[in-house]
Amino acid sequence: QVQLVESGGGLVQAGGSLRLSCAFSGSIFSLYTMGWYRQAPGKPRELVATLSYGGITNYADSVKGRFTISRDNAKNTAYLQMNTLKREDTAVYLCNAHWGNRDHWGPGTQVTVSS
């Protein structure tokens, strides 16, 4: 059974940086496309970034140039480096692992950006 555990969230001032981590267990990490999504109160869940096992990335327009997704297949961990954070980045950030018809989610980590 795949399990995902996010960490690294917290409170940061606008303009600051955070790095989120997603620890993966229970299957073969390198097979999965890893992704980060976020959900703010009263808003639908939205894609932030994805990274395939082949290294193909996809970013939401709102985070391009500020956020970087990466993975360490040796550590079974995905990362989201978030720079130049804005108040509108405030949300619960959720890690996703996708392979074929398999979709797994972590419980999420809160990111709050203050002005």
Backbone torsions as a table, in degrees:
resi	resn	phi	psi	omega
1	GLN	NA	124.5	179.5
2	VAL	-70.7	134.8	173.7
3	GLN	-127.3	139.1	178.9
4	LEU	-125.3	134.0	178.1
5	VAL	-132.5	117.8	178.8
6	GLU	-88.8	153.3	173.5
7	SER	-153.3	166.2	174.9
8	GLY	104.1	-5.1	178.1
9	GLY	-71.7	173.4	179.3
10	GLY	161.6	-165.4	180.0
11	LEU	-102.3	129.7	-178.9
12	VAL	-142.4	150.4	176.8
13	GLN	-78.2	151.8	175.8
14	ALA	-54.1	137.2	-176.2
15	GLY	92.7	-11.3	-178.2
16	GLY	-85.4	-173.7	-176.2
17	SER	-132.4	153.3	171.9
18	LEU	-144.7	152.7	171.4
19	ARG	-122.8	122.4	176.8
20	LEU	-94.7	146.8	175.9
21	SER	-123.5	149.3	176.4
22	CYS	-132.4	109.4	178.8
23	ALA	-87.6	127.6	-175.1
24	PHE	-110.0	138.8	174.2
25	SER	-149.8	159.6	172.3
26	GLY	101.4	-2.6	178.4
27	SER	-162.7	-167.2	-177.3
28	ILE	-91.3	103.3	-172.9
29	PHE	-55.2	-41.6	-172.0
30	SER	-67.3	-13.6	179.0
31	LEU	-78.9	-21.8	-167.8
32	TYR	-93.8	141.2	163.0
33	THR	-78.5	126.1	-179.9
34	MET	-101.5	142.3	-178.4
35	GLY	-142.4	158.6	172.5
36	TRP	-120.3	133.1	176.0
37	TYR	-126.3	165.9	176.7
38	ARG	-143.8	154.8	179.0
39	GLN	-141.5	119.1	176.6
40	ALA	-95.4	157.3	-179.2
41	PRO	-56.0	129.8	177.4
42	GLY	76.8	5.9	-178.9
43	LYS	-122.4	155.7	178.2
44	PRO	-73.1	159.5	175.5
45	ARG	-66.0	138.3	-178.8
46	GLU	-131.8	149.2	178.2
47	LEU	-70.7	137.1	173.1
48	VAL	-103.7	-54.0	-178.1
49	ALA	-163.5	150.0	172.7
50	THR	-133.6	154.9	179.6
51	LEU	-142.3	116.3	-179.1
52	SER	-78.2	167.1	177.7
53	TYR	-64.6	-22.2	178.0
54	GLY	-86.6	-0.9	176.3
55	GLY	94.4	8.5	179.1
56	ILE	-82.9	129.2	-179.2
57	THR	-109.9	155.8	176.1
58	ASN	-144.8	131.2	-177.9
59	TYR	-126.5	147.1	168.1
60	ALA	-65.8	144.9	-179.3
61	ASP	-57.5	-33.1	-175.0
62	SER	-68.9	-16.0	-177.6
63	VAL	-117.4	-4.0	-178.9
64	LYS	-58.1	133.0	-179.8
65	GLY	86.0	-11.0	179.9
66	ARG	-115.7	-35.6	-177.0
67	PHE	-109.5	147.3	176.5
68	THR	-134.9	125.8	175.5
69	ILE	-96.8	142.0	178.2
70	SER	-149.5	170.9	178.6
71	ARG	-147.7	150.8	174.8
72	ASP	-122.2	101.3	-175.8
73	ASN	-66.9	-24.5	177.9
74	ALA	-72.2	-28.5	-178.8
75	LYS	-103.3	1.0	-178.0
76	ASN	53.0	44.9	-174.7
77	THR	-136.8	138.7	171.9
78	ALA	-110.7	152.3	-176.4
79	TYR	-130.7	156.0	170.0
80	LEU	-134.4	107.4	175.6
81	GLN	-87.0	122.1	-176.4
82	MET	-117.8	116.2	179.1
83	ASN	-115.5	162.1	178.0
84	THR	48.9	51.7	-176.3
85	LEU	-65.5	145.7	179.7
86	LYS	-119.5	160.3	179.1
87	ARG	-56.9	-35.9	-178.1
88	GLU	-71.7	-4.6	173.4
89	ASP	-83.1	-6.1	179.2
90	THR	-61.7	124.5	-177.1
91	ALA	-178.5	171.3	164.8
92	VAL	-86.5	126.9	-179.3
93	TYR	-101.4	127.3	-175.9
94	LEU	-118.1	137.4	175.9
95	CYS	-89.3	141.7	178.7
96	ASN	-130.1	140.9	173.3
97	ALA	-122.3	124.2	-174.4
98	HIS	-127.9	131.4	175.2
99	TRP	-152.9	116.0	-178.5
100	GLY	61.2	-122.7	178.4
101	ASN	-98.2	16.5	-179.9
102	ARG	-100.2	127.9	177.7
103	ASP	-133.4	126.2	-179.2
104	HIS	-129.2	145.3	-177.2
105	TRP	-128.0	146.1	169.3
106	GLY	-87.1	172.1	-178.8
107	PRO	-74.6	-19.4	178.1
108	GLY	101.5	157.7	175.9
109	THR	-136.7	136.8	-175.1
110	GLN	-81.2	131.9	171.9
111	VAL	-119.9	123.4	178.8
112	THR	-123.5	124.2	-179.3
113	VAL	-110.6	120.5	-179.2
114	SER	-100.8	153.8	-179.3
115	SER	-88.4	NA	NA
